[in-house]
Amino acid sequence: MRCVYWTCILVFVLIITCGCLQAAPSTPPVVQTPTEPVTLPTSVTTIMNVQKQVNFTVTESKTMVNVTYEGGPDAADLQSINIRIMNQDGTQFPRTIDNPVIGVPYLFTYRGNANAKYVNIVGTFTNGYQQTVLMYYM
């Protein structure tokens, strides 16, 4: 009987000196849910315009520059074109053409010799999108 008594005391002493080997179960953190509905900010989506493709031919003769609209995959969407010819001497010829027609030449006539430096054509399409469709250096 004494042996059981001493064994119980020994186990008790061992438990006190070594400590408990089991970890206490952890409790999950408490998350409070809002009582009022939360409104998230609206997301903004930007739709990028795809590059349009229309074709032009530019030729220069002695006294004029000829710009001809050749059509292209996006010809149906082209509403107008702004043609600007910059000359070697710094002067320029601007012209806006609404509803350009495929195959029609647009002529820029000079009083003397033609001295064009470059031709810049900006197209305006049905959705209001504008794009430089040709930058031609002479």
C-alpha positions as CSV (number, residue, x, y, z in Angstrom):
1,M,0.0,0.0,0.0
2,R,2.9,2.2,0.7
3,C,4.1,1.5,-2.8
4,V,0.9,2.9,-4.4
5,Y,1.1,5.9,-2.1
6,W,4.7,6.7,-3.1
7,T,3.9,6.1,-6.8
8,C,1.1,8.6,-6.7
9,I,3.3,11.2,-4.9
10,L,6.1,10.5,-7.5
11,V,3.7,11.0,-10.4
12,F,2.3,14.2,-8.8
13,V,5.8,15.6,-8.4
14,L,6.7,14.7,-11.9
15,I,3.7,16.4,-13.3
16,I,4.4,19.6,-11.3
17,T,8.1,19.7,-12.2
18,C,7.7,18.8,-15.9
19,G,4.5,20.7,-16.6
20,C,1.7,19.6,-18.8
21,L,2.7,18.4,-22.2
22,Q,-0.5,19.1,-24.0
23,A,-1.2,22.6,-25.4
24,A,-4.4,24.2,-24.7
25,P,-6.7,24.3,-27.7
26,S,-6.5,27.7,-29.5
27,T,-9.7,29.6,-30.0
28,P,-10.3,31.1,-33.4
29,P,-10.2,34.9,-33.6
30,V,-13.6,36.6,-33.3
31,V,-14.5,38.4,-36.5
32,Q,-17.2,41.0,-36.2
33,T,-19.6,41.3,-39.1
34,P,-20.9,44.8,-39.9
35,T,-24.5,45.4,-38.9
36,E,-25.0,47.8,-41.9
37,P,-24.5,46.9,-45.5
38,V,-21.1,48.0,-46.8
39,T,-21.0,49.7,-50.2
40,L,-17.9,48.9,-52.2
41,P,-16.5,51.5,-54.6
42,T,-17.6,51.1,-58.2
43,S,-15.0,49.8,-60.6
44,V,-14.2,51.8,-63.7
45,T,-13.6,49.9,-66.9
46,T,-11.8,51.7,-69.7
47,I,-12.4,50.4,-73.2
48,M,-9.4,51.0,-75.3
49,N,-10.1,51.8,-79.0
50,V,-8.5,49.4,-81.4
51,Q,-6.3,51.0,-84.0
52,K,-8.3,51.6,-87.2
53,Q,-7.0,50.8,-90.6
54,V,-7.8,52.9,-93.7
55,N,-5.5,53.5,-96.7
56,F,-4.3,56.6,-98.5
57,T,-2.0,57.3,-101.5
58,V,-0.1,60.5,-101.6
59,T,1.7,61.8,-104.7
60,E,3.4,65.0,-105.5
61,S,3.7,66.6,-108.9
62,K,5.4,69.8,-109.9
63,T,2.5,72.1,-108.8
64,M,0.2,69.9,-106.6
65,V,-0.1,67.2,-103.9
66,N,-2.7,64.5,-104.5
67,V,-4.2,62.7,-101.6
68,T,-6.4,59.7,-102.6
69,Y,-8.5,57.8,-100.1
70,E,-8.2,54.1,-100.9
71,G,-10.6,52.6,-98.4
72,G,-9.6,49.8,-96.0
73,P,-11.0,47.4,-93.4
74,D,-12.4,50.2,-91.3
75,A,-13.7,52.4,-94.3
76,A,-17.3,52.0,-93.2
77,D,-16.6,53.7,-89.8
78,L,-14.6,56.7,-91.2
79,Q,-16.7,59.9,-90.9
80,S,-14.2,62.6,-91.7
81,I,-10.5,63.3,-92.3
82,N,-8.4,66.2,-91.5
83,I,-5.5,66.6,-94.0
84,R,-2.7,68.9,-93.1
85,I,0.2,69.5,-95.5
86,M,3.3,71.1,-93.9
87,N,5.6,72.8,-96.5
88,Q,9.3,73.2,-96.5
89,D,8.9,77.0,-95.9
90,G,6.7,76.4,-92.8
91,T,3.4,77.2,-94.4
92,Q,0.6,74.7,-94.2
93,F,-2.6,73.6,-96.0
94,P,-5.2,72.3,-93.7
95,R,-8.4,70.8,-95.0
96,T,-11.3,68.8,-93.4
97,I,-13.3,66.5,-95.5
98,D,-16.6,65.1,-94.2
99,N,-17.7,61.6,-95.5
100,P,-14.6,61.0,-97.7
101,V,-15.4,58.9,-100.8
102,I,-13.2,56.0,-101.7
103,G,-11.2,56.6,-104.9
104,V,-11.7,60.4,-105.0
105,P,-8.5,62.5,-105.2
106,Y,-8.2,65.5,-102.9
107,L,-5.9,68.0,-104.6
108,F,-3.7,70.7,-103.0
109,T,-2.6,73.1,-105.7
110,Y,0.4,75.4,-105.4
111,R,0.9,78.7,-107.2
112,G,4.5,77.8,-107.8
113,N,6.4,74.6,-107.3
114,A,5.0,72.2,-104.7
115,N,7.3,72.1,-101.7
116,A,5.5,69.7,-99.3
117,K,7.6,68.4,-96.4
118,Y,5.0,66.0,-95.0
119,V,1.3,65.1,-95.0
120,N,-0.6,64.3,-91.8
121,I,-4.1,62.8,-92.0
122,V,-6.2,62.3,-88.9
123,G,-9.4,60.2,-89.3
124,T,-12.5,60.6,-87.1
125,F,-14.6,57.5,-86.8
126,T,-18.2,56.8,-85.9
127,N,-17.7,56.5,-82.2
128,G,-15.8,59.8,-82.1
129,Y,-12.4,58.1,-81.9
130,Q,-9.7,60.1,-83.7
131,Q,-6.5,58.6,-85.0
132,T,-3.6,59.6,-87.2
133,V,-4.1,57.3,-90.1
134,L,-1.2,58.5,-92.2
135,M,2.0,60.5,-91.6
136,Y,3.7,60.7,-95.0
137,Y,7.1,62.4,-95.4
138,M,7.8,63.7,-98.9
